[in-house]
Amino acid sequence: MHIGIILDGNRRFAKKNKQQPWKGHEEGAKNVEALLNWCKELDIKEITLYAFSVENFKRSKEEVNFLMKLFEKEFSRLGKDRRIKENKIKIKFIGERKLLNKKLQEIMKELEEKTKDYDNYQINFAVAYGGRQEILAAVKKLLRERKQINEENFKKSLWLEDDVDLIIRTGGERRTSNFLPWQSVYSEWIFFDKMWPEFTKEDLKNAIEEFENRERRFGK
């Protein structure tokens, strides 16, 4: 099962608790760490986390810089997390890497290289990601390589090839926000009013249960 999660509501969580906005991002990062355990317990083989969109660069310079430092810290820590090796978790990053600072790009590349042969589980982090940008990049790649533009070649040219079964969005919004437009054409969507730092393992279990009770027609 492949689950995508839009990690929304960190700033509103901080505001609700009368904290500075960056405290919400820190709490959100802690919940991602907990999520790794939940996915193993629930035997979720692949997750894609929408951590930072291309549009998020429009936020204040102070907040963007804080988030980049937080990514550096958390991805470096993830590289040393014993759970990654013990459970053979492959890490992949999707997005416009050229928009990120060199240090963060190096950390991401090193983590991907370190886990490239793991195949029990997979975590995809969408950082500086945009679905339209991914589609344009795929078209340019096919043209550059002079390959026939068909569904099979196009899919292989995307940053993320795998389709998503279920997408969860926290934070109360009911938008797709440029997240995996190609991979999500037949995804089931579930929206939570809870902010991401408030999301629990029980919420994840409930979402999976609802997903399993839905009839997926795939256009039939």
PAZAPA-4460 file (N, C-alpha, C; in steps of 0.05 Angstrom, whole numbers, plus 32768, in hexadecimal, padded with zeros to 4 digits):
% residues 220
    n_x    n_y    n_z   ca_x   ca_y   ca_z    c_x    c_y    c_z   seq   type   mol
   8011   7FE8   8000   8000   8000   8000   8011   8019   8000     1      M     A
   800A   802C   7FEF   8019   8045   7FED   8007   805C   7FF7     2      H     A
   8010   806A   800B   8001   8080   8017   8010   809A   8013     3      I     A
   8002   80AE   800A   800E   80C9   8009   8001   80DA   801F     4      G     A
   8011   80EB   802B   8007   80FD   8040   8010   811A   803B     5      I     A
   7FFC   812C   803B   8002   8148   8039   8004   8152   8056     6      I     A
   801C   8159   805F   8021   815F   807B   8019   817D   8081     7      L     A
   8000   8182   8082   7FF6   819D   8084   7FED   81A5   80A0     8      D     A
   7FF1   81BE   80A7   7FE6   81C9   80C0   7FFB   81CE   80D6     9      G     A
   8014   81CC   80D0   8029   81D1   80E4   8028   81ED   80F0    10      N     A
   8025   8200   80DE   8025   821C   80E8   800C   8223   80F8    11      R     A
   7FF6   8218   80EF   7FDD   821D   80FD   7FDC   820F   8118    12      R     A
   7FEA   81F8   8119   7FED   81EA   8133   7FFC   81FB   8146    13      F     A
   8012   8208   813D   8022   8219   814E   8012   8232   8157    14      A     A
   8003   823D   8144   7FF3   8255   814B   7FDE   824E   8160    15      K     A
   7FD1   8237   815D   7FBD   822E   816F   7FC8   822B   818B    16      K     A
   7FE2   8223   818D   7FEF   821F   81A6   8000   8236   81AF    17      N     A
   7FFB   824E   81A1   8009   8267   81A8   8027   8264   81A7    18      K     A
   8031   8257   8192   804D   8252   818E   8056   8260   8174    19      Q     A
   8070   8264   8172   807B   826E   8159   8077   825A   8143    20      Q     A
   8073   8262   8129   806D   8250   8113   8080   8239   8111    21      P     A
   809A   823E   8115   80AE   8228   8111   80AB   8212   8126    22      W     A
   809E   8218   813D   809A   8202   8150   8087   81ED   8145    23      K     A
   8074   81F6   8134   8062   81E4   8127   8070   81D1   8114    24      G     A
   8084   81DC   8106   8093   81CB   80F3   80A4   81B6   8103    25      H     A
   80AE   81BE   811A   80BD   81AC   812B   80AC   8195   8135    26      E     A
   8093   819C   813D   8081   8188   8147   8078   8176   8130    27      E     A
   8075   8181   8118   806F   8171   8101   8084   815D   80FA    28      G     A
   809D   8165   80FD   80B4   8153   80F8   80B4   813C   810B    29      A     A
   80AD   8142   8124   80AC   812C   8138   8096   8118   8131    30      K     A
   8080   8122   8125   806B   810F   811E   8073   80FE   8106    31      N     A
   8083   8109   80F4   808D   80F9   80DE   809E   80E2   80E9    32      V     A
   80AE   80E8   80FD   80BF   80D3   8109   80AD   80BD   8115    33      E     A
   8098   80C4   8122   8085   80B0   812D   8077   80A1   8116    34      A     A
   8072   80AE   8100   8064   80A2   80EA   8074   808A   80DF    35      L     A
   808E   808B   80E0   809E   8075   80D6   8098   805B   80E5    36      L     A
   8094   805D   80FF   808C   8046   810F   8070   803C   8109    37      N     A
   805E   804F   8105   8042   8048   80FF   8041   8038   80E5    38      W     A
   8050   8042   80D1   804F   8034   80B7   8059   8018   80B8    39      C     A
   806E   8014   80C8   8078   7FF8   80CB   8064   7FE7   80D9    40      K     A
   8058   7FF1   80EE   8044   7FE2   80FE   802C   7FDB   80EC    41      E     A
   8024   7FED   80DA   800D   7FE9   80C9   8014   7FDD   80AE    42      L     A
   802E   7FD7   80AB   8038   7FCB   8092   8031   7FDB   8079    43      D     A
   8036   7FF5   807B   8033   8007   8064   804E   8007   8055    44      I     A
   804E   7FFD   803D   8067   7FF9   802F   8074   8012   8024    45      K     A
   8063   8026   801D   806E   803E   8011   805E   8057   801A    46      E     A
   806C   806C   8021   805F   8085   8027   806D   809C   8018    47      I     A
   805D   80B0   8010   8068   80C8   8004   805E   80E0   8014    48      T     A
   8071   80EF   801E   806A   8105   8030   806F   8120   8023    49      L     A
   805A   8130   8021   805C   814B   8015   8066   815E   802A    50      Y     A
   8080   8162   802A   808D   8171   8040   8090   818F   8039    51      A     A
   8095   8195   801F   809A   81B1   8018   8094   81B4   7FFA    52      F     A
   8082   81C5   7FF3   807B   81C9   7FD6   808C   81DF   7FCA    53      S     A
   808C   81E0   7FAF   8099   81F5   7FA1   808D   8210   7FA9    54      V     A
   8072   8210   7FAC   8064   8229   7FB4   806C   8232   7FD0    55      E     A
   8075   8220   7FE1   807D   8228   7FFC   8095   823B   7FFD    56      N     A
   80A4   823D   7FE7   80BA   8250   7FE6   80B0   826D   7FE8    57      F     A
   8096   8271   7FE4   808B   828C   7FE5   8087   8296   8002    58      K     A
   808B   8284   8015   8089   828B   8031   80A0   829E   8039    59      R     A
   809F   82A8   8051   80B4   82BB   805A   80D0   82AD   8059    60      S     A
   80E4   82BD   8054   80FF   82B3   8052   8107   82A5   806C    61      K     A
   80FE   82B1   8082   8105   82A6   809D   80FA   828A   80A0    62      E     A
   80E1   8286   8097   80D4   826C   809A   80E1   8257   8087    63      E     A
   80E6   825F   806E   80F2   824D   805B   810E   8244   8065    64      V     A
   811E   8257   806E   8138   8250   8078   8137   823D   8090    65      N     A
   8124   8242   80A2   8120   8230   80B9   8119   8214   80AF    66      F     A
   8107   8212   809C   80FF   81F8   8092   8116   81E9   8084    67      L     A
   8127   81F7   8075   813E   81EB   8069   8151   81E0   807E    68      M     A
   8155   81EF   8093   8167   81E5   80A9   815A   81CD   80B7    69      K     A
   8140   81CE   80BA   8132   81B7   80C6   8134   819E   80B5    70      L     A
   8132   81A1   809A   8135   818B   8088   8151   817F   808A    71      F     A
   8165   8191   808B   8181   8188   808E   8184   8177   80A7    72      E     A
   817A   8181   80BD   817C   8173   80D6   816D   8159   80D6    73      K     A
   8154   8158   80CD   8144   8140   80CE   814D   812B   80BA    74      E     A
   8156   8133   80A2   815F   811F   808F   817A   8114   8097    75      F     A
   818B   8124   80A4   81A5   811A   80AE   819F   8106   80C5    76      S     A
   818D   810D   80D6   8185   80FA   80EC   817A   80E0   80E1    77      R     A
   816A   80E2   80CC   815D   80CB   80C0   8173   80B8   80B5    78      L     A
   8188   80C4   80AA   819E   80B3   809F   81AC   80A3   80B5    79      G     A
   81A9   80AB   80CE   81B6   809C   80E4   81A2   808C   80F4    80      K     A
   8189   808D   80EB   8173   807E   80FA   8176   8060   80F4    81      D     A
   8179   8051   8109   817E   8034   8106   8166   8026   80F9    82      R     A
   814E   8032   80FB   8137   8025   80EF   8139   8023   80D1    83      R     A
   8147   8036   80C5   814A   8036   80A8   8158   801D   809E    84      I     A
   816F   8017   80AB   817E   7FFF   80A3   8171   7FE6   80AC    85      K     A
   8167   7FE5   80C4   815A   7FCD   80CF   8142   7FC4   80BF    86      E     A
   8132   7FD8   80B6   811A   7FD2   80A7   811D   7FD4   8089    87      N     A
   8136   7FDA   8080   813C   7FDD   8064   8128   7FF0   8056    88      K     A
   8128   8009   8060   8117   801E   8055   8126   802E   8040    89      I     A
   811B   802F   8028   8127   803F   8013   811C   805C   8015    90      K     A
   812E   806F   8013   8127   808C   8015   812A   8098   7FF9    91      I     A
   8116   80A7   7FF1   8117   80B5   7FD7   810C   80D1   7FDA    92      K     A
   8118   80E4   7FCC   810F   8100   7FCC   8105   8108   7FB1    93      F     A
   80EE   8115   7FB0   80E4   811F   7F96   80DF   813D   7F98    94      I     A
   80E5   814B   7F83   80E2   8167   7F82   80F7   8175   7F72    95      G     A
   80F6   8190   7F72   8109   81A0   7F64   8122   81A5   7F75    96      E     A
   8134   8192   7F76   814B   8193   7F88   815C   81AC   7F84    97      R     A
   815E   81B5   7F6B   816F   81CC   7F65   8166   81E5   7F74    98      K     A
   814E   81E5   7F7E   8144   81FC   7F8E   814E   81FB   7FAB    99      L     A
   8159   81E5   7FB3   8162   81E1   7FCF   8180   81E7   7FD1   100      L     A
   8188   81ED   7FEA   81A5   81F4   7FEE   81B6   81DB   7FEA   101      N     A
   81CF   81DF   7FE5   81E2   81C9   7FDE   81E5   81B5   7FF5   102      K     A
   81E5   81BF   800D   81E9   81AD   8024   81D1   819A   8026   103      K     A
   81B9   81A4   8023   81A1   8193   8025   81A1   817F   800D   104      L     A
   81A8   8188   7FF6   81A9   8176   7FDF   81BD   815F   7FE4   105      Q     A
   81D3   8165   7FF0   81E8   8151   7FF5   81DD   813D   800A   106      E     A
   81D0   8146   801F   81C4   8135   8033   81B0   8122   8027   107      I     A
   819F   812D   8015   818A   811D   8008   8197   8108   7FF6   108      M     A
   81AB   8110   7FE6   81B8   80FD   7FD4   81C6   80E7   7FE3   109      K     A
   81D2   80EE   7FF9   81E1   80DA   8009   81CD   80C5   8015   110      E     A
   81B6   80CF   801E   81A2   80BE   802A   8196   80AB   8015   111      L     A
   8191   80B5   7FFE   8187   80A5   7FE8   819B   808F   7FE0   112      E     A
   81B4   8097   7FDE   81C9   8084   7FD7   81CC   806E   7FEC   113      E     A
   81CA   8076   8005   81CE   8063   801B   81B7   804E   801C   114      K     A
   81A0   8055   8013   8188   8044   8015   817E   8039   7FFB   115      T     A
   818D   803D   7FE5   8182   8037   7FCA   817C   8019   7FC6   116      K     A
   818A   8008   7FD5   8186   7FEB   7FD1   8171   7FDF   7FE5   117      D     A
   8167   7FEF   7FF7   8153   7FE5   800A   8138   7FE2   7FFC   118      Y     A
   8129   7FCE   8003   8110   7FC9   7FF4   80F9   7FBE   8005   119      D     A
   80FB   7FC1   801F   80E4   7FB8   8030   80CF   7FCE   8031   120      N     A
   80D8   7FE7   8034   80C6   7FFE   8036   80D2   8015   8026   121      Y     A
   80C1   8029   8020   80CC   8041   8012   80BE   805A   801D   122      Q     A
   80CE   806E   8022   80C4   8088   802A   80CD   809D   8015   123      I     A
   80BA   80AB   800A   80C0   80C0   7FF6   80B9   80DB   8003   124      N     A
   80CD   80ED   8003   80C9   8108   800E   80C6   811B   7FF6   125      F     A
   80AF   8128   7FF5   80AB   813C   7FE0   80B4   8157   7FEB   126      A     A
   80CB   8160   7FE2   80D7   8179   7FEC   80DD   818B   7FD4   127      V     A
   80D3   81A4   7FD5   80D4   81B6   7FBE   80C6   81A8   7FA6   128      A     A
   80AF   819C   7FAD   80A0   818C   7F9A   8088   819C   7F8F   129      Y     A
   8082   8196   7F76   806A   81A0   7F69   8062   818D   7F53   130      G     A
   8048   8185   7F53   803F   8171   7F40   8041   817A   7F23   131      G     A
   803A   8193   7F1E   803C   819E   7F03   8059   819E   7EFA   132      R     A
   806B   81A6   7F0D   8087   81A7   7F07   8092   818B   7F00   133      Q     A
   8088   8177   7F0F   8090   815B   7F0A   8088   8153   7EED   134      E     A
   8070   8159   7EE5   8066   8151   7ECB   8076   815F   7EB5   135      I     A
   807B   8179   7EB8   808B   8188   7EA4   80A8   817C   7EA3   136      L     A
   80B3   8175   7EBA   80CE   816A   7EBA   80CE   814F   7EAB   137      A     A
   80B9   813F   7EAE   80B8   8125   7EA1   80B6   8128   7E83   138      A     A
   80A6   813C   7E79   80A4   8141   7E5D   80BE   814A   7E51   139      V     A
   80CC   815C   7E5F   80E6   8166   7E56   80FA   814F   7E54   140      K     A
   80F9   813D   7E68   810C   8126   7E68   8107   8114   7E50   141      K     A
   80EE   810F   7E4A   80E7   80FE   7E33   80F1   810B   7E19   142      L     A
   80ED   8125   7E16   80F5   8133   7DFE   8113   8134   7DFC   143      L     A
   8120   8138   7E13   813E   8139   7E13   8149   811E   7E0B   144      R     A
   813D   8109   7E15   8147   80EE   7E0F   813B   80E2   7DF5   145      E     A
   812A   80F2   7DE8   811D   80EB   7DCE   810F   80D0   7DD0   146      R     A
   8100   80CD   7DE6   80F0   80B5   7DEA   80D4   80BA   7DE2   147      K     A
   80C6   80A5   7DDA   80AA   80A7   7DD2   809A   80B0   7DEB   148      Q     A
   8087   80C3   7DE7   8077   80CC   7DFE   805E   80BA   7DFF   149      I     A
   805F   80A6   7E11   8049   8095   7E17   8046   8092   7E35   150      N     A
   8032   8085   7E3E   802D   8084   7E5B   8043   8076   7E6A   151      E     A
   804D   8060   7E5E   8062   8051   7E6C   807C   8061   7E6F   152      E     A
   8085   806E   7E59   809D   807E   7E5B   809A   8096   7E6C   153      N     A
   8082   80A2   7E6B   807C   80BA   7E7B   807E   80B3   7E99   154      F     A
   8072   809D   7EA0   8072   8095   7EBC   808E   8090   7EC7   155      K     A
   809F   8084   7EB6   80BB   807F   7EBE   80CB   8099   7EC0   156      K     A
   80C2   80AE   7EB3   80D0   80C7   7EB4   80C9   80DA   7ECB   157      S     A
   80B4   80D2   7EDA   80AB   80E2   7EF1   80BF   80DF   7F08   158      L     A
   80BE   80F2   7F1A   80CF   80F0   7F32   80C7   80D8   7F43   159      W     A
   80AD   80D3   7F43   80A2   80BC   7F52   8091   80AB   7F3F   160      L     A
   8099   8092   7F3C   808A   8081   7F28   8072   8074   7F34   161      E     A
   8072   806F   7F4E   805D   805F   7F5B   8043   806E   7F5E   162      D     A
   802C   8061   7F58   8012   806D   7F5D   800C   806C   7F7B   163      D     A
   7FFA   807E   7F84   7FF3   807F   7FA0   7FD7   8074   7FA5   164      V     A
   7FD4   8064   7FB9   7FBA   8058   7FBF   7FA8   806B   7FCF   165      D     A
   7FB4   8077   7FE3   7FA5   8088   7FF6   7FB5   80A1   7FFC   166      L     A
   7FA7   80B8   7FFB   7FB4   80D1   8002   7FA5   80DE   8019   167      I     A
   7FB4   80E5   802E   7FA9   80F1   8046   7FB3   810E   8047   168      I     A
   7FA0   8120   804D   7FA8   813C   8051   7F9E   8145   806C   169      R     A
   7FB0   814E   807D   7FA9   815A   8097   7FA5   8178   8094   170      T     A
   7F9C   8185   80A9   7F9B   81A2   80AA   7F80   81AE   80A2   171      G     A
   7F6D   819E   809A   7F52   81A8   8094   7F4D   81B2   8078   172      G     A
   7F62   81B5   8068   7F5E   81BE   804C   7F54   81A7   803B   173      E     A
   7F45   81AE   8026   7F3B   819A   8013   7F46   819F   7FF7   174      R     A
   7F60   81A2   7FF5   7F6D   81A6   7FDB   7F82   8191   7FD6   175      R     A
   7F89   818D   7FBD   7F9E   817A   7FB6   7FB9   8188   7FB5   176      T     A
   7FBA   81A2   7FB1   7FD2   81B2   7FB4   7FEA   81A8   7FA4   177      S     A
   7FE5   81A0   7F8A   7FFB   819A   7F78   800B   8181   7F81   178      N     A
   7FFD   816F   7F8F   800B   8158   7F9A   8005   813F   7F89   179      F     A
   801A   8134   7F7C   8018   811B   7F6D   8000   8119   7F5A   180      L     A
   7FFD   812D   7F48   7FE5   812C   7F36   7FE4   8114   7F24   181      P     A
   7FFB   810A   7F1B   7FFB   80F2   7F09   7FF7   80D9   7F1A   182      W     A
   8005   80D6   7F30   8005   80BE   7F40   7FEB   80BA   7F50   183      Q     A
   7FDB   80CF   7F52   7FC3   80CE   7F63   7FA9   80CD   7F54   184      S     A
   7FAA   80C7   7F3A   7F91   80C8   7F2A   7F7B   80B6   7F35   185      V     A
   7F83   80A0   7F41   7F6F   808E   7F4D   7F73   808A   7F6B   186      Y     A
   7F80   809D   7F77   7F84   809C   7F94   7F6A   80A2   7FA3   187      S     A
   7F67   8097   7FBA   7F51   809E   7FCC   7F5D   80B4   7FDF   188      E     A
   7F4C   80C9   7FE3   7F55   80E0   7FF3   7F45   80E0   800E   189      W     A
   7F53   80E5   8024   7F47   80E8   803E   7F52   8102   804B   190      I     A
   7F40   8113   8054   7F48   812D   805F   7F43   812D   807E   191      F     A
   7F56   8137   808C   7F54   813A   80AA   7F54   8157   80B1   192      F     A
   7F43   815F   80C4   7F44   817A   80CF   7F5B   817E   80E2   193      D     A
   7F65   8168   80ED   7F7C   816A   80FF   7F95   8175   80F1   194      K     A
   7FA5   8184   8100   7FBE   818D   80F5   7FD2   8176   80F5   195      M     A
   7FE6   8177   80E4   7FF9   8161   80E2   8005   8159   80FD   196      W     A
   800E   816B   810E   801A   8163   8127   8006   8154   813A   197      P     A
   7FEC   8157   8134   7FD8   814A   8145   7FD0   812F   813A   198      E     A
   7FD9   8128   8122   7FD1   810F   8115   7FDD   80F7   8124   199      F     A
   7FCE   80E2   8128   7FD6   80CB   8138   7FD6   80B1   8129   200      T     A
   7FE1   809D   8135   7FE0   8082   8129   7FC4   8079   8125   201      K     A
   7FB2   8080   8138   7F96   8078   8137   7F89   8085   811F   202      E     A
   7F90   809E   8119   7F86   80AC   8101   7F8E   809D   80E8   203      D     A
   7FA7   8095   80E7   7FB1   8087   80D0   7FA3   806C   80CC   204      L     A
   7F9F   805E   80E2   7F90   8045   80E1   7F73   8049   80D7   205      K     A
   7F67   805E   80E1   7F4B   8065   80D8   7F4A   806B   80BA   206      N     A
   7F5E   807A   80B1   7F5F   8081   8094   7F62   8067   8083   207      A     A
   7F74   8055   808C   7F78   803C   807D   7F5E   802C   807D   208      I     A
   7F50   802B   8094   7F37   801C   8096   7F22   8027   8083   209      E     A
   7F21   8042   8082   7F0E   804E   8070   7F15   8048   8053   210      E     A
   7F2F   804A   804D   7F38   8044   8032   7F30   8027   802A   211      F     A
   7F34   8014   803C   7F2E   7FF8   8036   7F11   7FF3   8032   212      E     A
   7F00   8005   803D   7EE3   8001   803B   7ED8   800F   8022   213      N     A
   7EE8   801E   8014   7EDF   802B   7FFB   7EE2   8019   7FE3   214      R     A
   7ED0   801C   7FD1   7ED1   800C   7FB8   7EE0   801C   7FA3   215      E     A
   7EF7   8012   7F9B   7F07   8020   7F87   7F00   8015   7F6B   216      R     A
   7EF6   8026   7F5A   7EEC   801E   7F40   7F00   8021   7F29   217      R     A
   7F13   8033   7F2C   7F27   8038   7F18   7F1A   803D   7EFD   218      F     A
   7F04   804C   7EFD   7EF7   8054   7EE5   7EE3   8040   7ED9   219      G     A
   7EE1   8029   7EE7   7ED0   8013   7EDC   7EB2   8019   7EE3   220      K     A
***
